[in-house]
Amino acid sequence: QDGRRFSGRLSSARGSERVIAVFSRSGTILLADDDGTTLGTMLAPNRMELCHLHVSPTGRVASCLELTKQQ
């Protein structure tokens, strides 16, 4: 993390990708990854909700997930 910006890797059982993001002054999280855009909200100091949008010639995705910071 550097100020309001952060970067890292989102990982799941399906795979992993690098991300870069920023917290807006209003508190919204704006995130870019390899294939789409994500908007997020902090739910608690250690939890956030991220909603991902992706459009391609072969399909569309709209999904939300909740992440918890691990120590």
C-alpha positions in Angstrom: 0.0 0.0 0.0 1.2 3.5 -0.8 -1.2 6.1 0.5 -4.6 5.4 -1.0 -3.2 3.1 -3.7 -2.5 -0.6 -3.3 -1.4 -3.5 -5.4 -1.2 -7.2 -5.0 -2.5 -10.5 -6.2 -6.1 -11.8 -5.9 -6.0 -15.6 -5.6 -8.7 -18.3 -5.5 -9.0 -22.0 -6.3 -9.6 -21.0 -9.9 -6.4 -18.9 -10.4 -4.6 -15.7 -9.6 -4.1 -12.3 -11.1 -2.2 -9.1 -10.3 -4.3 -6.0 -9.5 -3.7 -2.3 -8.8 -6.3 -0.2 -7.0 -7.1 3.1 -5.4 -9.5 4.3 -2.7 -11.4 7.4 -3.9 -11.9 10.3 -1.5 -15.5 9.1 -1.1 -14.3 5.6 0.0 -15.0 3.7 -3.2 -12.4 1.2 -4.2 -11.5 1.3 -8.0 -9.5 -1.7 -9.2 -8.1 -2.8 -12.5 -6.9 -6.3 -13.3 -5.9 -8.3 -16.4 -9.4 -8.5 -17.8 -11.8 -6.1 -16.2 -12.8 -3.4 -13.8 -13.9 -3.8 -10.2 -15.7 -1.4 -7.8 -15.5 -2.0 -4.1 -16.7 -0.9 -0.7 -15.1 -1.3 2.7 -17.5 -3.2 5.0 -15.2 -3.2 8.1 -11.5 -2.4 8.7 -10.6 -6.0 7.6 -13.4 -6.7 5.1 -14.3 -5.4 1.7 -16.8 -6.2 -1.0 -15.6 -6.2 -4.6 -18.0 -6.2 -7.6 -16.3 -7.2 -11.0 -17.5 -6.3 -14.5 -16.1 -7.8 -17.6 -17.3 -7.7 -21.2 -15.7 -9.7 -24.0 -16.8 -10.9 -27.5 -17.6 -14.3 -26.0 -19.4 -13.3 -22.8 -20.1 -11.0 -19.9 -19.5 -11.3 -16.2 -21.0 -9.4 -13.3 -20.2 -10.8 -9.8 -19.5 -9.7 -6.3 -17.4 -11.2 -3.5 -16.4 -10.4 0.0 -12.7 -10.5 1.0 -11.3 -10.6 4.5 -7.7 -9.5 5.3 -5.6 -12.3 6.7 -2.9 -11.5 9.2 
